Amino acid sequence: MAIILNLETATTNCSVSIAKDGKLLLLKEYSSEGYSHSEKLHVFIKEALKEASLSFSELSAIAVSKGPGSYTGLRIGVSAAKGLCFSLDLPLLSISTLESMAYQARWNGEGVVVPVLDARRMEVYSQVFDSNYNEVRETKAEIIDELSFNEFIQKGKVLLVGSGAEKCKEILKNSDFSFDSTIVPSAKEMCQLSYKKHKIGDFKNVAYFEPYYLKDFILQKKKKKV
């Protein structure tokens, strides 16, 4: 039996779930444009355990969404996960943010699903999966133009899901494209993925694990007043 605590903080959605053998027991989440992770995450963890009538000592592992996503959000989630793993002597699991989004997609299995997270300007973080959720194309940071995902639209339907879908919709006009911008990364979809990794022992080194930022973080310095 595996009881896994899943943490998702890659975007504006602060999300915590507890799963037993891959099945959801409890979900706590709240999405705010103001990024409330620093205030909400540890509160949600304690509330989730209490409502599930579980203690920290009963956990089998901690799973965290590894990105890509918000630099600050990912740091908060990974720091919390690593802290719990160190203090409780538990293994660490990492889950692709975009892969967990693909599992939320509502589609008939034709063509491919492309989770897209909004980055700056016309850029998105994206990954491509087939109907069995196998990776067709690796994660990329890319600027959307009229030729984006052209190689996939030539073979069938393409469903784009996530916060980047709206900007894609403005440019990709082929009728074989469809869009769902309502999907956000959630710890709910991490349950099956983290359980699969736990079963095969796909653990991360707690001391050296880092989030998958995809791009170097650039600190924006304030301009000096003249």
Secondary structure, DSSP 8 states (H G I E B T S, - for coil): --EEEEEE-SSSEEEEEEEETTEEEEEEEEE-TT--HHHHHHHHHHHHHHHTT--GGG--EEEEEEESS-HHHHHHHHHHHHHHHHHHT--EEEEEHHHHHHTT----S-SEEEEEEE-STTEEEEEEE-TT--EEEEEEEEE--TTTTHHHHTTS-EEEESTTHHHHHTT---TTEEEETT----TTTHHHHHHHHHHHT--B-TTT-----SS-----------
